[in-house]
Amino acid sequence: MEQKDISQAVIRRMPRYYRFLGELLDEGVERISSNDLSNRMQVTASQIRQDLNNFGGFGQQGYGYNVQFLYDEIGKILGLNEKHNIIVIGAGNLGQALANYVKFEKLGFVITALFDVNPELKGKKIRGIEIHMLDELDEYCKDNPVDIAALTMPKAEADLTAQRLVGLGIKAFWNFAHVDLNISDQDVVVENVHLSESLMQLSYNIVKNKNS
């Protein structure tokens, strides 16, 4: 299929399709129409068809969608049929929580190592994953395949650490630091995760509901 630009709004919806289709498979559903999928996802049937048409459609008139086939195809679109090796920079509470979350591996995201500057953590293991010191980072990246770096570190060091990792050939960042990374390399992709912003949105809706 010819590569074309897909809007970020569409891309953000694809994991939701994947999740809902997985739930349908667990329920034993083999086929679903765009209208029924619309009711479950609270997205219009027209929007679903438009989104999927960006990647080829996958449905048949009067038949709907084969749930297993669509689930598998969306998995391929999201790259879930491949293995992605992740290192975590920052082995504090959040870094260790990521390492302990086993569902990532079921999706093909395998955390292979954690790094920190705290010498008390050196050599410790989280679910069998070793914590290394940050000064071992260069050697590790040269000797091991790394697809994604997850940054769970103070924002003051995040940019410099990211630039160092780019120099080591890392092209993808899952950034939990409280700063948007400033990376000029256009081949590098960054997903900034601001947990506090999500809480602020929740707080806004709580206040709005109280005042309505």
Secondary structure, DSSP 8 states (H G I E B T S, - for coil): -------HHHHHHHHHHHHHHHHHHHTT--EE-HHHHHHHHTS-HHHHHHHHHTTT---BTTTBEEHHHHHHHHHHHTTTTS-EEEEEE--SHHHHHHHH-THHHHTTEEEEEEEES-GGGTT-EETTEEEEEGGGHHHHHHHS---EEEE-S-HHHHHHHHHHHHHTT--EEEE-SSS------TT-EEEE--HHHHHHHHHHHHHHHHH-
